[in-house]
Amino acid sequence: MVTAMNGIEKHAAFYRAYLADDRSLASVVGILMTAIMVWLLFYLVSIVGPVREQSAARPSPRASVAVSAPAHR
């Protein structure tokens, strides 16, 4: 019985080597969260980014065409 347990322990030690280590998971999670936060920052900045403001003295081209065009009835 002792030899059977010794064999099982050898196999268990072999497969235990392929398990993810908690320390390696923490670094992967940290890198992933940093990448997501940088992406989110760029996304939010692009939404809020520079907005074109049209001056009141110069109407948009479409509005001027609509105002200057004669009415057809």
C-alpha positions as CSV (number, residue, x, y, z in Angstrom):
1,M,0.0,0.0,0.0
2,V,2.9,2.3,0.7
3,T,4.3,1.9,-2.8
4,A,0.9,2.7,-4.4
5,M,0.6,5.9,-2.4
6,N,4.2,6.8,-3.4
7,G,3.2,6.4,-7.1
8,I,0.1,8.6,-6.6
9,E,2.2,11.3,-4.9
10,K,4.7,11.3,-7.7
11,H,1.9,11.8,-10.3
12,A,0.2,14.5,-8.1
13,A,3.5,16.3,-7.8
14,F,3.9,16.1,-11.6
15,Y,0.5,17.6,-12.3
16,R,0.8,20.2,-9.5
17,A,3.7,21.7,-11.5
18,Y,1.2,22.7,-14.2
19,L,-1.2,24.5,-11.9
20,A,-1.2,28.2,-12.1
21,D,0.6,29.9,-9.3
22,D,-1.3,32.6,-7.4
23,R,1.5,35.0,-7.8
24,S,1.5,34.7,-11.6
25,L,-2.3,35.1,-11.7
26,A,-1.9,38.4,-9.7
27,S,0.5,39.8,-12.2
28,V,-1.7,38.8,-15.2
29,V,-4.8,40.3,-13.6
30,G,-2.8,43.5,-12.9
31,I,-1.6,43.8,-16.5
32,L,-5.1,43.0,-17.8
33,M,-6.8,45.6,-15.6
34,T,-4.2,48.2,-16.5
35,A,-4.8,47.6,-20.2
36,I,-8.6,47.9,-19.7
37,M,-8.2,51.1,-17.8
38,V,-6.0,52.7,-20.4
39,W,-8.5,51.6,-23.1
40,L,-11.4,53.1,-21.1
41,L,-9.5,56.3,-20.6
42,F,-8.8,56.7,-24.3
43,Y,-12.4,55.8,-25.1
44,L,-13.9,58.4,-22.7
45,V,-11.5,61.1,-23.8
46,S,-12.5,60.5,-27.4
47,I,-16.1,60.9,-26.5
48,V,-15.6,64.1,-24.6
49,G,-12.9,65.3,-27.1
50,P,-13.0,68.6,-29.0
51,V,-16.4,69.6,-30.2
52,R,-16.7,71.8,-33.2
53,E,-18.5,75.0,-32.4
54,Q,-20.2,76.9,-35.2
55,S,-20.1,80.7,-34.9
56,A,-23.5,82.5,-34.9
57,A,-22.2,84.8,-37.6
58,R,-21.5,82.0,-40.1
59,P,-24.5,79.6,-40.5
60,S,-23.9,76.1,-41.7
61,P,-23.9,75.5,-45.5
62,R,-27.1,73.4,-45.4
63,A,-29.0,76.1,-43.5
64,S,-27.9,78.8,-46.0
65,V,-29.0,76.7,-49.0
66,A,-32.3,76.0,-47.4
67,V,-32.9,79.7,-46.7
68,S,-31.7,81.1,-50.0
69,A,-33.5,78.5,-52.2
70,P,-36.8,79.7,-53.6
71,A,-39.9,77.9,-52.5
72,H,-41.5,75.7,-55.1
73,R,-45.2,75.2,-54.9
